Amino acid sequence: MATDLSILLEDPNLSETHKTIARKVQRGERISFDEGVFLYEKGELAYVGALANHVRERKNGDKTFFNRNFHIEPTNLCVYDCKFCSYSRLIKQRSDADAWAFSMEEMLEMVYKYDGQPVTEVHIVGGVLPQYDLPFYLEFFRKIKEHRPELHVKALTPVEYHYIFKKAKVSYEEGMKMVKEAGCDSMPGGGAEIFHPEIRVQIAADKCDADQWLRIHEIWHELGMRSNATMLYGHIERYEHRVDHMERLRQLQDKTGGFQTFIPLKFRNQDNQMSHVPESTAVEDLRNYAISRIYLDNFDHIKTYWPMIGRTTAQLALAFGVDDLDGTIDDTTKIYSMAGSEEQNPVLTTQQLVDMIRKVGRKPIERDTLYNEVQDFTDVVFEEDKAFRGYMELPVINN
């Protein structure tokens, strides 16, 4: 049952606009664009937190989800020059010590390494490089499925698809159908950054624009498939740009219903071209999660990536609209560790993750990629020297 907002509505210090928004949330009604901006400008942390927790509990109760997967990043070499990116290296930097480009055989070996382990998903995303073209990825997806048919393949963002479809001279419609037939099961949410052209042209001018990003997801949804969505926040954008971003996602979700979860991604300023831009505070991070939960009323889930914001803030976020805590992580994913994430050694056992969730009064639920519940860990007792040991040490990553 959702948190009761009646006490909040009795607060004599709240303005009429605050109360109007709270009543809308209480009734399950949609707030407007201007009200979204108002929440960013005038919404105190406790206020937006109460509203967001109400929505979170109405949709998911005390359940907090995580899944077990592994991550393959084919390369960090990239033809694009995003100003916020600490992860990628331009093609001319391929000789750098921290640059890599794996062969298909090397990536398949990464898949084989998890044989016999109960992972449910492989997450594939990386830089954009000419040799990683449409035929390459179609073959890679097929080989994964031939080896392990039940493994869910969540792969590539619209940034990657836009590039490889253009190179292959196929339409988005043709390309996405080929990708589905090759064995890709869902799409991650990356590459969205900030949709508004005023900001996008400054931070990621040379890759696919907002309309292209949204159209590729729309086509994927029309094929009966699911995907995620992200927003990179806390850099040079203004509050209205965040709301504009979420409004575009909300409109597409109204149309297709194909998005599963929204993941706000905190901008980190280490070793990139925007290092002069200060990072957002933990309070602003929590406010952003909360307002995202309130505004995106047609999204079932809001996820936090705990290595990026740290374990403590991630726990707090579970009271500010978040219901997915990602998973136990190993450092095979460099996208955030290279950007200066809070967790420089991002490893949690399943027991540690479950304990994090339990300690704030939530129910830890293992899910698969499509949010089917695999196991309720609320009452599981972990014993180091029994069968759970292998389970506990299994790394998973999810975006």
C-alpha positions as CSV (number, residue, x, y, z in Angstrom):
1,M,0.0,0.0,0.0
2,A,1.3,3.4,-0.9
3,T,2.4,5.9,1.7
4,D,-0.4,8.1,2.9
5,L,0.0,11.8,1.8
6,S,-2.7,13.2,4.0
7,I,-0.3,14.5,6.6
8,L,1.8,16.2,4.0
9,L,-1.3,17.9,2.6
10,E,-2.1,19.3,6.0
11,D,1.3,21.1,6.2
12,P,0.4,24.9,6.5
13,N,3.8,25.8,5.1
14,L,3.1,24.3,1.7
15,S,2.0,26.6,-1.1
16,E,-1.2,26.0,-3.1
17,T,0.9,24.8,-6.0
18,H,2.7,22.3,-3.8
19,K,-0.7,21.0,-2.6
20,T,-2.1,20.8,-6.1
21,I,0.7,18.6,-7.2
22,A,0.5,16.5,-4.1
23,R,-3.2,15.9,-4.7
24,K,-2.6,14.9,-8.3
25,V,0.0,12.4,-7.2
26,Q,-2.4,11.1,-4.5
27,R,-5.1,10.6,-7.1
28,G,-2.7,9.0,-9.6
29,E,-3.1,11.9,-12.0
30,R,-0.4,13.2,-14.3
31,I,1.5,16.4,-13.5
32,S,2.3,18.9,-16.3
33,F,5.5,20.1,-17.8
34,D,5.4,23.4,-15.8
35,E,4.7,21.4,-12.6
36,G,7.7,19.3,-13.3
37,V,9.9,22.4,-13.6
38,F,8.3,23.7,-10.4
39,L,9.3,20.6,-8.5
40,Y,12.9,21.1,-9.5
41,E,12.8,24.8,-8.6
42,K,10.7,24.7,-5.5
43,G,10.4,21.1,-4.3
44,E,12.3,20.5,-1.1
45,L,13.9,17.0,-0.6
46,A,11.4,15.8,2.0
47,Y,8.4,16.9,-0.1
48,V,9.4,15.3,-3.4
49,G,10.6,12.3,-1.5
50,A,7.2,11.7,0.1
51,L,5.5,12.0,-3.3
52,A,8.0,9.8,-5.0
53,N,7.8,7.1,-2.3
54,H,4.0,7.2,-2.6
55,V,4.3,6.4,-6.4
56,R,7.0,3.8,-5.8
57,E,4.9,1.9,-3.2
58,R,1.7,2.2,-5.3
59,K,3.5,0.6,-8.2
60,N,5.9,-1.9,-6.5
61,G,5.3,-1.9,-2.8
62,D,8.5,-2.6,-0.9
63,K,10.0,-4.7,-3.7
64,T,13.5,-3.8,-4.8
65,F,14.8,-5.6,-7.9
66,F,18.2,-6.8,-9.1
67,N,19.3,-9.3,-11.7
68,R,22.3,-11.5,-12.5
69,N,24.1,-10.8,-15.7
70,F,27.4,-10.0,-17.2
71,H,28.7,-7.2,-19.3
72,I,30.7,-7.3,-22.6
73,E,32.1,-4.0,-23.9
74,P,33.5,-4.8,-27.4
75,T,35.7,-1.6,-27.6
76,N,36.2,1.8,-26.0
77,L,37.5,3.2,-29.3
78,C,34.9,5.5,-30.8
79,V,34.3,7.7,-33.9
80,Y,32.3,10.1,-31.7
81,D,33.8,12.8,-29.4
82,C,31.3,13.2,-26.6
83,K,32.6,15.9,-24.2
84,F,31.3,14.2,-21.1
85,C,32.8,10.8,-21.8
86,S,35.7,9.5,-19.8
87,Y,35.4,6.0,-21.2
88,S,36.0,6.3,-24.9
89,R,39.2,6.9,-26.9
90,L,39.2,8.3,-30.4
91,I,40.4,6.0,-33.1
92,K,43.7,7.9,-33.3
93,Q,44.2,6.9,-29.7
94,R,44.1,3.2,-30.3
95,S,47.7,2.8,-29.1
96,D,46.8,4.2,-25.6
97,A,47.4,1.7,-22.8
98,D,43.8,1.9,-21.7
99,A,42.2,1.4,-25.2
100,W,40.9,-2.0,-26.3
101,A,39.1,-3.6,-29.2
102,F,38.1,-7.3,-28.7
103,S,37.7,-9.8,-31.5
104,M,34.5,-11.8,-31.8
105,E,36.4,-14.9,-30.6
106,E,37.5,-13.0,-27.5
107,M,34.0,-11.9,-26.7
108,L,32.6,-15.4,-27.2
109,E,35.2,-16.6,-24.7
110,M,33.7,-14.1,-22.2
111,V,30.3,-15.8,-22.8
112,Y,31.7,-19.3,-22.4
113,K,33.3,-18.3,-19.1
114,Y,29.8,-18.1,-17.6
115,D,28.8,-21.6,-18.7
116,G,27.3,-23.5,-15.8
117,Q,26.5,-20.3,-13.9
118,P,22.9,-19.2,-13.5
119,V,23.2,-15.8,-15.3
120,T,20.1,-14.7,-17.2
121,E,21.5,-11.9,-19.3
122,V,24.4,-10.6,-21.3
123,H,24.6,-6.8,-21.7
124,I,26.6,-5.6,-24.7
125,V,27.4,-2.0,-25.3
126,G,30.6,0.0,-26.1
127,G,32.2,2.4,-28.5
128,V,31.3,2.9,-32.1
129,L,34.0,1.6,-34.5
130,P,33.7,0.9,-38.3
131,Q,34.7,-2.8,-38.1
132,Y,31.9,-3.5,-35.6
133,D,29.3,-3.3,-38.3
134,L,25.9,-4.8,-38.8
135,P,27.1,-8.1,-40.1
136,F,29.5,-8.4,-37.2
137,Y,26.9,-7.9,-34.6
138,L,24.3,-10.1,-36.3
139,E,26.8,-12.9,-36.4
140,F,27.8,-12.3,-32.7
141,F,24.2,-12.4,-31.5
142,R,23.5,-15.6,-33.5
143,K,26.6,-17.3,-32.1
144,I,25.6,-16.4,-28.5
145,K,22.1,-17.8,-29.1
146,E,23.5,-21.0,-30.7
147,H,25.7,-21.6,-27.7
148,R,23.2,-20.6,-25.0
149,P,19.6,-20.1,-26.4
150,E,18.1,-19.1,-23.0
151,L,20.5,-16.3,-22.4
152,H,18.8,-12.9,-22.8
153,V,20.8,-10.7,-25.1
154,K,20.4,-7.0,-24.2
155,A,22.6,-5.2,-26.7
156,L,23.6,-1.8,-28.2
157,T,22.1,1.6,-28.0
158,P,20.5,3.7,-30.8
159,V,23.9,5.5,-31.1
160,E,25.4,2.2,-32.2
161,Y,22.4,1.1,-34.3
162,H,22.2,4.5,-36.1
163,Y,25.8,4.2,-37.2
164,I,25.8,0.6,-38.3
165,F,22.5,0.9,-40.2
166,K,23.7,4.0,-42.0
167,K,27.0,2.1,-42.9
168,A,25.0,-0.9,-44.1
169,K,22.6,1.3,-46.0
170,V,19.5,-0.2,-44.4
171,S,16.5,1.6,-42.9
172,Y,15.9,1.7,-39.1
173,E,12.9,-0.6,-39.7
174,E,14.9,-3.1,-41.7
175,G,17.9,-3.0,-39.4
176,M,15.9,-3.5,-36.2
177,K,14.0,-6.4,-37.7
178,M,17.4,-8.1,-38.6
179,V,18.7,-7.5,-35.1
180,K,15.6,-9.1,-33.6
181,E,15.8,-12.1,-35.9
182,A,19.5,-12.5,-35.1
183,G,18.7,-13.0,-31.4
184,C,18.8,-9.6,-29.7
185,D,16.1,-9.7,-27.0
186,S,16.1,-6.1,-25.6
187,M,17.9,-2.7,-25.8
188,P,19.7,-0.9,-22.9
189,G,18.9,2.8,-22.4
190,G,22.2,4.5,-23.1
191,G,23.0,7.3,-25.5
192,A,20.0,9.4,-24.6
193,E,22.1,12.0,-22.7
194,I,20.0,15.1,-22.8
195,F,17.5,15.3,-25.7
196,H,17.2,19.1,-26.0
197,P,19.3,20.3,-29.0
198,E,20.5,23.4,-27.0
199,I,22.4,21.1,-24.7
200,R,23.0,18.0,-27.0
201,V,24.9,20.1,-29.6
202,Q,27.3,21.2,-26.9
203,I,28.0,17.8,-25.3
204,A,27.4,15.2,-28.1
205,A,27.0,17.0,-31.4
206,D,28.1,14.3,-33.8
207,K,26.0,11.3,-32.8
208,C,22.3,10.5,-33.4
209,D,19.9,13.2,-32.3
210,A,16.9,12.9,-30.0
211,D,14.4,12.2,-32.7
212,Q,16.6,9.4,-34.1
213,W,17.2,7.9,-30.6
214,L,13.5,7.9,-29.9
215,R,12.5,6.6,-33.3
216,I,14.8,3.5,-33.0
217,H,13.2,2.7,-29.7
218,E,9.8,3.2,-31.1
219,I,10.5,0.8,-34.0
220,W,11.9,-1.7,-31.5
221,H,8.7,-1.4,-29.4
222,E,6.6,-1.9,-32.5
223,L,8.3,-5.2,-33.0
224,G,7.0,-6.2,-29.6
225,M,10.3,-5.8,-27.9
226,R,11.3,-3.9,-24.7
227,S,14.0,-1.4,-23.8
228,N,15.2,1.0,-21.1
229,A,15.8,4.7,-21.1
230,T,18.4,7.0,-19.4
231,M,19.1,10.7,-18.8
232,L,22.6,12.1,-18.2
233,Y,22.0,14.9,-15.6
234,G,24.0,17.3,-13.4
235,H,26.2,19.0,-16.0
236,I,25.3,22.1,-18.1
237,E,21.6,21.4,-18.5
238,R,18.9,23.4,-16.8
239,Y,15.9,22.0,-15.0
240,E,13.6,22.6,-18.0
241,H,16.0,20.5,-20.1
242,R,15.5,17.6,-17.7
243,V,11.8,17.9,-17.9
244,D,11.8,18.2,-21.7
245,H,13.8,15.0,-21.8
246,M,11.4,13.1,-19.6
247,E,8.4,14.6,-21.4
248,R,9.6,13.1,-24.7
249,L,10.1,9.7,-23.0
250,R,6.6,9.9,-21.4
251,Q,5.0,10.7,-24.8
252,L,6.7,7.8,-26.5
253,Q,5.7,5.5,-23.6
254,D,2.1,6.6,-23.9
255,K,2.3,5.5,-27.6
256,T,4.2,2.2,-27.3
257,G,4.4,1.1,-23.7
258,G,7.7,-0.5,-24.5
259,F,10.0,1.1,-21.9
260,Q,10.7,-0.9,-18.7
261,T,12.8,1.3,-16.5
262,F,14.3,4.8,-16.4
263,I,17.8,5.2,-15.2
264,P,19.1,8.7,-14.3
265,L,22.8,8.7,-14.8
266,K,24.9,11.2,-12.8
267,F,27.5,13.1,-14.7
268,R,31.0,12.5,-13.4
269,N,33.8,14.9,-14.3
270,Q,37.0,12.9,-14.0
271,D,39.3,12.8,-17.1
272,N,36.9,14.2,-19.7
273,Q,36.4,17.5,-21.6
274,M,33.9,18.7,-19.0
275,S,36.1,18.3,-15.9
276,H,35.6,22.0,-15.1
277,V,31.9,21.4,-14.5
278,P,31.1,20.6,-10.9
279,E,29.2,17.5,-10.1
280,S,25.7,17.4,-8.5
281,T,25.3,16.9,-4.7
282,A,23.8,13.8,-3.1
283,V,20.8,15.9,-2.2
284,E,20.3,16.9,-5.9
285,D,20.8,13.3,-6.9
286,L,18.0,12.2,-4.6
287,R,15.7,15.0,-5.7
288,N,16.3,14.0,-9.3
289,Y,15.4,10.4,-8.7
290,A,12.2,11.5,-6.8
291,I,11.1,14.0,-9.5
292,S,11.8,11.4,-12.2
293,R,9.5,8.9,-10.4
294,I,6.8,11.5,-10.1
295,Y,7.0,12.7,-13.7
296,L,7.3,9.4,-15.5
297,D,4.0,8.1,-14.3
298,N,3.8,5.5,-17.1
299,F,7.2,3.9,-16.4
300,D,7.0,0.9,-14.1
301,H,10.5,1.2,-12.7
302,I,13.2,3.7,-11.7
303,K,16.7,2.3,-11.3
304,T,19.9,3.6,-9.7
305,Y,23.3,2.5,-10.6
306,W,24.9,2.1,-7.1
307,P,28.6,2.2,-8.1
308,M,28.0,5.6,-9.7
309,I,26.4,7.3,-6.7
310,G,27.8,5.1,-3.9
311,R,26.1,2.5,-1.6
312,T,24.8,4.9,1.0
313,T,23.1,7.2,-1.5
314,A,21.8,4.2,-3.4
315,Q,20.2,2.9,-0.2
316,L,18.6,6.4,0.5
317,A,17.3,6.4,-3.1
318,L,15.0,3.5,-2.3
319,A,13.0,6.0,-0.3
320,F,13.0,8.5,-3.2
321,G,11.2,6.6,-5.9
322,V,13.9,4.0,-6.8
323,D,12.8,0.3,-6.9
324,D,15.8,-1.3,-8.8
325,L,19.2,-1.3,-7.3
326,D,21.0,-2.9,-10.3
327,G,23.1,-5.8,-9.1
328,T,26.4,-7.0,-7.8
329,I,29.1,-5.6,-10.0
330,D,32.6,-6.5,-11.0
331,D,35.0,-4.2,-12.7
332,T,34.6,-5.7,-16.1
333,T,32.6,-2.6,-16.9
334,K,34.8,0.5,-17.3
335,I,32.2,3.0,-18.4
336,Y,31.7,4.5,-14.9
337,S,34.8,3.5,-13.1
338,M,36.8,5.4,-15.7
339,A,34.6,8.5,-15.1
340,G,35.3,8.6,-11.3
341,S,32.4,6.8,-9.8
342,E,32.0,6.6,-6.1
343,E,32.9,2.9,-6.0
344,Q,36.4,2.4,-7.5
345,N,36.2,-1.3,-6.7
346,P,32.6,-2.0,-7.5
347,V,32.1,-5.5,-6.1
348,L,29.2,-6.7,-4.0
349,T,28.3,-10.3,-3.2
350,T,24.6,-11.1,-3.5
351,Q,24.5,-11.3,0.3
352,Q,25.9,-7.8,0.6
353,L,23.4,-6.4,-1.9
354,V,20.5,-8.2,-0.2
355,D,21.6,-6.8,3.1
356,M,21.7,-3.3,1.7
357,I,18.1,-3.7,0.7
358,R,17.0,-5.3,3.9
359,K,18.6,-2.7,6.1
360,V,16.3,0.0,4.7
361,G,13.2,-2.1,5.1
362,R,12.7,-3.2,1.5
363,K,12.2,-6.6,0.0
364,P,15.1,-7.9,-2.3
365,I,13.8,-9.6,-5.4
366,E,15.9,-11.2,-8.1
367,R,14.4,-10.6,-11.5
368,D,15.1,-11.4,-15.1
369,T,15.6,-8.8,-17.7
370,L,11.8,-8.5,-18.3
371,Y,11.1,-8.1,-14.6
372,N,9.7,-11.6,-14.1
373,E,10.5,-12.4,-10.5
374,V,13.1,-15.2,-10.1
375,Q,13.5,-15.4,-6.4
376,D,12.4,-13.5,-3.3
377,F,15.4,-13.0,-1.0
378,T,13.6,-11.5,1.9
379,D,14.0,-14.5,4.2
380,V,17.0,-16.2,2.6
381,V,19.7,-17.3,5.0
382,F,23.1,-17.2,3.4
383,E,25.7,-19.8,4.4
384,E,29.2,-19.4,3.1
385,D,30.2,-23.0,2.7
386,K,27.0,-24.2,1.0
387,A,25.5,-23.9,-2.4
388,F,24.9,-20.2,-2.0
389,R,28.6,-19.4,-2.1
390,G,28.9,-19.7,-5.8
391,Y,25.7,-17.7,-6.2
392,M,27.0,-14.9,-3.9
393,E,30.2,-14.4,-5.9
394,L,28.5,-14.2,-9.3
395,P,29.1,-10.7,-10.8
396,V,26.2,-9.0,-12.6
397,I,25.8,-5.7,-14.3
398,N,22.8,-4.0,-15.6
399,N,22.0,-0.6,-17.3
